Amino acid sequence: MDYTDSLVKTCSVCNKSQNIDQYIGEKGNTTKMCYTCRTKCKMYDKNRNKEERNAKARIAEAKDERKQKKKEWTVNVRYKSKQYHYTIYKTHADERKLCFDLSTDQYLDIISQNCNYCNGMNEVGFNGVDRKNNVIGYTLENSVSCCSVCNFMKKTTHSDIYIKRAIHIAHYVRERIQSYPELFTDHIEVHYCAYNKRSIERYGIEINRQFYNTLVLQPCYLCGKEPTQRHKNGIDRFDNCIGYVENNCRSCCGDCNMMKRDYSYELLIQQCNNIAKIHNIFNK
């Protein structure tokens, strides 16, 4: 063989004879394809992998679980968006025929503050806006920062009454002192049949009538309000994860029942203690 022929090699793809240095791979090994063909094949493989990935992605996006995940992600982003919440507040105020006088900057300043009632902050890093007097709209004087727990517990109650009720509960549970008994309104009786029907439908538990009649004659376990001719207590489930079993039932007035609702007893008391502490009641 001629020496010159040993320096030339034919590519297995393009069949062109080229210098041997065109057949040296990245790791120094000898290849069957020339450099030009190897480069073209790499580009082809790269594009083919990209197309395959895109095809698989389109299939995955069409799946119901992926659509649900994407929807949850979108909701989560909106939930964390302060501007989005501002728009929601304005829309809801308009739907309820309430004035909304807060500018964007005023709104952002309010929700960036700690809760006006308990000094807490929502996990997302900003609070909501509460109207101190729910008869009035969202004026600057009537709007305060409010965490989600206080917003739920307060509902449509005036801010002064909500604070004093929380203080009253904190005092009563702690020292059996009734600070503002006049702020707990009278409620008509919720009859045994209504409780028993609800208990059977939700938990499959039948409430003993004699037990019920004896229990509701006791003072409210949260505020101490006693039944009278004009007021009757009802039943609260101490642990909301459990049904109306006897050791989980407590006598409870309507106002306290509405404040506690689905929250745990521990969270309710902690919230009331925080409100009492913030408003310096225990120090007076």
Buried (B, 14 or more C-beta within 10 A) or exposed (E): EEEEEEEEBEBEEEEEEBEEEBBEEEEEEEBEBBBBBBEBEEEEEEEEEEEEEEEEEEEEEEEEEEEEEEEEEEEEEEEEBBEEBBEEBBEEBEEEEBEBEBEEEBBBEBBEBEBBBBBBBBEEEBBBBBBBEBEEBBBEEBBBBBBBBBBBBBEEBBBEBBBBBBBBBBBBBEEEEBBBEEBBEBBEEBEBEEBBEBBBEEBEBEBEEEBBEEBBEEBBBBBBBBBEEEBBBBBBBBEBEEBBEEEBBBBBBBBBBBBBEEBEBEEBBBBBBBBBBBBEBEEE
